[in-house]
Amino acid sequence: MPQTGLNNYFELAFDLEADLHELCIALLAGEGVESFLEEDHQLLAYLPEAEWTAEKEQVICTMLQERLGRVPDYQATLIADRNWNEEWEATLEPIEISDRLLIVQNNRGTQAKPGQIVIEINPKMSFGTGYHATTRLMLRQMEQLNLKDKKIMDIGTGTGVLAIAARKLGNNQPILAFDNNSWAAENAAENIVENNAPDIHIKLLDAEEDLVANLKAGYDLILANINKNVLDRILPAIRKYAPAAPVLLSGVLVYDEPWLKKLSKQLGYEMVKTIYEDEWLSAYIRPL
């Protein structure tokens, strides 16, 4: 759902069958739309009033025509600001990532399985709560890695869930987690305190403009759950300035796997493990 604040939003209500929701969400996210609600035969997308321009509408329609073969019927409605977060939080349920990991909303009693690691998230945004397939894929990949002595960078941290999970999965080194959204960075900081996950440093940084300067500090693992367009621009810099660091990434559609394989090969990475859920993939790539 949209962020809470003194802003109005446009709601784009697409008439779209449920099996195309994940693909359409990914396509719209690539154009900067980050808030969604799924209903049976509609996908609701939200963006700030100031961003819904004739140019933006044309770009979105052209992209949908190219990727879907049609532009779904849609209606754009201006909606006055309200407490989006309160409405959305009321619908949340625990998310079991695996037998080892459980994500819950804090202040809600949930019975974990014996030995199950519980991550409590007080969400101020839907991305990074476990409700999106890319987050679940990243967490499942992280479970299989030895994180203990790795200095980790988490690009586009959102709620901070990946950094928190790394700490709870045994990581004992400093973690830099950053986002270019002040609201997300604040939320991540709150969740880190709630989960008693020390030595995670939250910063307000841009994934492209501030990346190189921070990579020079030296990292053993890069986490990047962001979209394809950003990955296309930052992976070359990661390879150059963190030449020994593997990258665990998601935010890539299964249809774009050939692109990822080609880019990885060009940059000198081997694709060690790729897993899938719905329309999405997560890949663990390692320098050759």
DANORHU-V86045 format. One record per helix or strand of 2 or more residues. SS is the DSSP state (hx for helix, st for strand). FROM is the first residue (numbers start at 1). TO is the last residue. If there is no record, write none. Layout:
SS_FROM_TO + SS_FROM_TO
//
This chain:
st_9_15 + hx_18_29 + st_35_39 + st_42_48 + hx_49_51 + hx_54_68 + st_74_79 + hx_84_89 + st_95_96 + st_101_105 + st_117_121 + hx_133_143 + st_152_155 + hx_161_168 + st_175_179 + hx_182_194 + st_200_204 + hx_211_215 + st_221_225 + hx_228_241 + st_246_253 + hx_254_267 + st_269_277 + st_280_287
//
